[in-house]
Amino acid sequence: MTGYIRQALFALLAGGLTMGMWAHADALAISDGRSAATLDELKIELQSAPPGVRSGMSKQQMALFVKNYLEDGRLLAAAQAAGTADLAEVKAQIEKAKRDILVRAYVKTEIARIEAALPNLESLARDDYEVNKAAYKQPEAIRVAHILFKTPADGDEKSTDQVKAKAEKILSEIRAGGDFTALAKENSEDIGSASNGGELPGWQEKGRLVAPFEQAAYAMKPGEVSGLVKSQFGFHIIKLLAHRETAVAPFDEVKAQAIAKVRSDLMQIRRKDFMKQFAGTKPVEIDDATLEALRKD
């Protein structure tokens, strides 16, 4: 937060303001015993913070912000009394800070205005999709659920046999018509998927699953339940939910992605066009004598 405060103090120095902003005795709101600030003054200062910062600040963070604000106010007064604002180096830094702030704010506002004026991009996105279908190709993947029975990390044979016996019992229940989802919720030791009936989130492309699990799952047909599959985590009972071959995704599935791409491409062009109006008409050339002159203090 201090960075935003310092930036505001630069602006104060540039404008030659005094400590008047801390002197509204009839409207004091928060004090640290030496200085005080009104809520309006603090809200103005908070506007220099990124969006969302102010609404997410805790009491402690807000108190630290006010503390720094009031201390910086006293530092500003001391700097003004010392004539710091009249130093050539400081004046140059203030002017650059003002210029940078104004330029960034202007460009941000204008770019936002240009973007808001863009037409409906769905038809352009559909055209781009048709021309660049290869970019929307989906790799082979599966949707899969499992029930995990963890084996001991020390590899104790007796304990491993007990875990295997439990896994075989649950597998028998499934093959006898038991509900896979319910049994996964009751028995799976994969805490990330158990509550969802053992289903792993999203499509699982090759290379994302441990090798024994992946080899078994990719060899199955949708709806099929495996036997026990051993991995470094333990014994798995796997159910294949769906298998997707490599193919181009339908437009409706990638419409948001396609629109975002077209918007990005179009805004790059619009931004360049916007900036062209501020470009010079010829290259900048610096001769040796000018270079030397600029390098010197």
Helices and strands as residue ranges (DSSP letters): H 2-15, G 19-22, G 25-27, E 30-31, E 36-37, H 39-46, G 54-56, H 59-81, G 84-86, H 88-116, H 122-131, G 133-136, E 137-138, E 141-150, H 157-175, H 180-187, G 194-196, E 204-205, H 211-218, E 225-231, E 234-244, E 247-248, H 251-276, H 288-295
